[in-house]
Amino acid sequence: MMPERDSLSRLQFAWSLTEGLEARPGIYVDFRIGSPPMKSRRLPDVITIAAAAVAIGLLPLPYEYYMLLRLLLCGVSVFYLSSLPGVRDGEKWVLTGLAILHNPVFPIELGSKLLWGIINVATVVCLWILRQRARSPRSGR
């Protein structure tokens, strides 16, 4: 049998197996014949990554890590400010303040690492609350 014909029949067989399946986020379909099935896994969202970064930031680390943490938290605040549905006016001001506070271009020095740790944890909690409210069915105001 010719190789083109063999690969064409495999493709037709794989297509017939996928009829009626819908693509959903977090679900992976492997079209290779004879490959083991992959388990579907969801990637961690940005708040989980930010919370892990803040938790790691509570350890004594070099200054460069904290600049990356500022960049991450500033970016997440700006992202939520611009794209999260249902953000109230007061919350927009809070997100703007968090973005200014965490900006890495013109860093604001507060001095104490303990104070920065408290602010970083409060930032993640604020972002988590906004995300939960945006995901809730009542968020369509």
Phi, psi and omega per residue, in radians:
M1 nan 2.513 -3.109
M2 -1.323 2.552 -3.099
P3 -1.068 -0.636 -3.132
E4 -1.116 -0.717 -3.111
R5 -1.166 -0.706 3.137
D6 -1.107 -0.789 -3.136
S7 -1.198 -0.576 3.096
L8 -1.159 -0.718 3.129
S9 -1.193 -0.606 3.075
R10 -1.144 -0.710 3.123
L11 -1.143 -0.721 3.106
Q12 -1.124 -0.694 3.115
F13 -1.124 -0.781 3.137
A14 -1.116 -0.673 3.126
W15 -1.146 -0.676 -3.138
S16 -1.177 -0.501 3.098
L17 -1.246 -0.459 -3.048
T18 -1.661 0.004 3.136
E19 -1.088 2.320 3.121
G20 1.551 -0.123 3.100
L21 -1.499 2.490 3.086
E22 -1.911 2.496 3.076
A23 -1.380 2.213 3.120
R24 -2.241 2.597 3.108
P25 -1.063 2.373 3.108
G26 1.519 -0.049 3.129
I27 -1.903 2.266 -3.110
Y28 -2.001 2.394 3.091
V29 -2.054 2.209 -3.141
D30 -1.800 2.115 -3.077
F31 -1.580 -0.042 -3.123
R32 -1.306 2.383 -3.140
I33 -1.306 2.295 3.072
G34 1.433 0.063 -3.141
S35 -1.488 2.608 3.127
P36 -1.202 2.590 3.137
P37 -1.174 2.480 3.118
M38 -1.591 2.485 3.042
K39 -1.383 2.444 3.124
S40 -1.446 2.325 3.119
R41 -2.337 2.478 3.049
R42 -1.614 2.452 3.084
L43 -1.335 2.602 3.111
P44 -1.157 2.526 3.140
D45 -1.452 3.065 -3.013
V46 -1.157 -0.542 3.131
I47 -1.220 -0.682 3.089
T48 -1.102 -0.731 3.108
I49 -1.134 -0.738 3.122
A50 -1.135 -0.698 3.124
A51 -1.135 -0.715 3.098
A52 -1.133 -0.707 3.132
A53 -1.139 -0.679 3.105
V54 -1.190 -0.703 3.114
A55 -1.094 -0.734 3.088
I56 -1.146 -0.611 -3.139
G57 -1.168 -0.238 3.081
L58 -1.297 -0.251 3.074
L59 -1.422 2.786 3.072
P60 -1.287 1.931 -3.089
L61 -2.265 2.901 3.116
P62 -1.161 2.792 -3.097
Y63 -1.015 -0.588 -3.103
E64 -1.071 -0.608 3.118
Y65 -1.107 -0.718 -3.118
Y66 -1.206 -0.520 3.044
M67 -1.198 -0.692 3.059
L68 -1.136 -0.672 3.099
L69 -1.112 -0.710 3.066
R70 -1.054 -0.772 3.137
L71 -1.073 -0.770 3.133
L72 -1.094 -0.884 -3.091
L73 -1.190 -0.615 3.055
C74 -1.144 -0.776 3.132
G75 -1.102 -0.734 3.128
V76 -1.157 -0.696 3.121
S77 -1.106 -0.772 3.131
V78 -1.164 -0.692 3.114
F79 -1.075 -0.813 3.129
Y80 -1.155 -0.633 3.121
L81 -1.107 -0.646 -3.044
S82 -1.622 -0.421 -2.984
S83 -2.236 -0.134 -3.131
L84 -1.395 2.204 -3.116
P85 -1.318 2.581 3.025
G86 1.349 0.414 3.112
V87 -1.420 2.208 -3.122
R88 -1.318 2.896 -3.103
D89 -1.076 -0.758 3.122
G90 -1.094 -0.662 3.112
E91 -1.199 -0.560 3.064
K92 -1.110 -0.676 3.092
W93 -1.152 -0.699 3.111
V94 -1.119 -0.786 3.127
L95 -1.108 -0.656 3.079
T96 -1.121 -0.756 3.094
G97 -1.101 -0.694 3.101
L98 -1.154 -0.679 3.111
A99 -1.131 -0.714 3.113
I100 -1.184 -0.739 -3.122
L101 -1.109 -0.676 -3.070
H102 -1.668 0.099 -3.076
N103 -1.133 2.366 -3.121
P104 -1.518 -0.190 -3.087
V105 -1.331 -0.847 3.088
F106 -2.092 1.392 -3.031
P107 -1.130 2.442 3.074
I108 -1.707 2.155 -3.104
E109 -1.653 2.074 3.073
L110 -1.804 -0.167 3.046
G111 1.586 -1.141 -2.984
S112 -1.482 2.314 3.075
K113 -1.196 -0.569 3.097
L114 -1.092 -0.756 3.116
L115 -1.104 -0.747 3.104
W116 -1.127 -0.658 3.102
G117 -1.089 -0.744 3.109
I118 -1.130 -0.762 3.134
I119 -1.121 -0.727 -3.140
N120 -1.127 -0.748 3.106
V121 -1.130 -0.733 3.107
A122 -1.111 -0.624 3.098
T123 -1.102 -0.797 -3.137
V124 -1.140 -0.699 3.116
V125 -1.109 -0.756 3.118
C126 -1.068 -0.795 3.129
L127 -1.149 -0.652 3.125
W128 -1.137 -0.738 3.117
I129 -1.090 -0.755 3.112
L130 -1.094 -0.721 3.133
R131 -1.149 -0.748 3.130
Q132 -1.092 -0.732 3.136
R133 -1.173 -0.616 3.116
A134 -1.222 -0.522 3.135
R135 -1.420 -0.340 -3.077
S136 -1.223 2.633 -3.121
P137 -1.154 -0.353 -3.127
R138 -1.497 0.080 -3.042
S139 -1.294 -0.225 -3.137
G140 -1.383 1.303 -3.126
R141 -1.479 nan nan
